[in-house]
């Protein structure tokens, strides 16, 4: 059924935006972390996404309409996370000679996390997530109306 592929597309968007919110939360949580398990100061992480191109051919649509099985090369589309990368920007230097992680000059390297940028990213991810929820609710309504036709 076509609406199931639409639900898969919306589901991929929900999953990607949830992961994006998780990464943003991790960045905010580690805004003052000067020591990580790997050693060194925490680096801000970013999420890279890419579109999954829909590849429904006319033959696949025709076969689906006739009730035949559709081959695996017919992909619905959507979005996927391709990479969670570390932001290479410079750390913030703060003068605090009493800090245990201060260097010889008394400066501490703080993470390259900017709270304003993280909050803006979180609001954008939240809006995208909400848009996907709205699309999912519309699909549910369409499916329910389709089932009412069969009564």
N, C-alpha and C positions, 0 to 999 in steps of 0.2 A: 504494500500500500504506500502511496506517495507521501501521506502524512507522517509515516514512520521515518522516512528519510529526512523530512523536515524536523522531526523531533531529534534525530541524531545530530543535525546541524546545530540546533539550539543547544543541545546537550554539550556539544564540543565547546560552544561559546561559554556556557556556564562553568564548565570545568576549567577552561583557560583563565577566565576572570577570577575564579576562586583561587587558583594557584598564584595569580598576580597579587591578589589581596594578601595571601599568605606570605609572599616575599616582602611586600611592603610592611607587613606587621613585624617580620623578622628584622628589617632595617630599622624600624622605629624602636624596637626592643633593644637593639644593640647600639643605640645612638651614642652611648658613652663607654662602650667596651674597648678597652685598650689592650686586652690580652685575649687571644682565641686559643682553641685547642691546638691549632697548627702553629701558633706563635705569631706575635705581631698584632697590629691593630686590625679591627674589623673593617672590611671593605663593603661598601654598599653594593647590593645585588640588583640587577635589572633583568626583566623578562622580555624575551624576544619571541614574537608570534608570527606565524605565516598562515596565509589562506590555503585551505585544501580545495583545489579546484574541483568542481563538480564535473563528472565525465559521463553523464547520461547521454547515450547515443539514441538516435531515432529508433534503431533496431531494438535496443533494450526497452525503450518506452512502449513500442508496439508489442513486444513479447510480454511485458508486464500487463498491458491492457488485455491481452488474450489469455492471461492466467498462467503463462509458462514461466519456468524458472529463469531468472536473470543472472548472467555470468558475474563473476567477482570483479570484473574490470569496470563495472558501473559503480562509481563512487558518488555519494551524495554531496560532498563538500563540507565546508565548515572551517574551523580554525584549529591550529595545534601550536603548542609551545615548542619552539625549536631549541631554545637555549636559555639557561639562567646564568648570566655572566656577571663578573665583578666589574664595577665601575673603576676605570683606571685613573680617575681624577685624583689630585693631590689630597693628602690628609690635611686637617686643620691643625695648625700649631698653636698651642696655648702655653703661655709662660706660667709654670707652676713647679718651682724647684722642690717642693715638698712631696710631690706625687711620686709614688714608687716606680713609675715607668718613665720618669723624666730623663732626658739625655744629659750629657755633660754640661750643656749650656742652660739647663733648667726647663727646656721645652718638652711638652708632652704632645705626641701625635694622637689626635682624636679622629674617629672615623669620618669619612667623607659623606656622611649622611646629613642632609638638610631637611629639617622637619617640615618646612613650608612645601618643599618639593614633594616629599612623601605624602603629605596631606592632600595636595593637589592630585597626585597619582591615585591615591585611595578614592577620592571623590570621582575621578574619571572611571576607575574600575567598578565602583559601585553603580554608576549610571549605566555602564555597559551591562553589568550583571542584571540590573533592574529591567533593561530593555529586553534582555533574553528571557527573563521571567514573564514579561508581558507577552512576548511572542509565543512562549510555551502555553500560556493561558488561552490565547486566541486559538492555538492548535487544538487544545482540549475542547473548546467550545465548538469548533468545526467538526471534530470527531463525534461529539455528542449530538449535534444536529444531524449528522449523517446517519447515526444509529436511530434517531427518531423517524427518519424517512422510512426505514424498514418496518415500522410498526403496523 
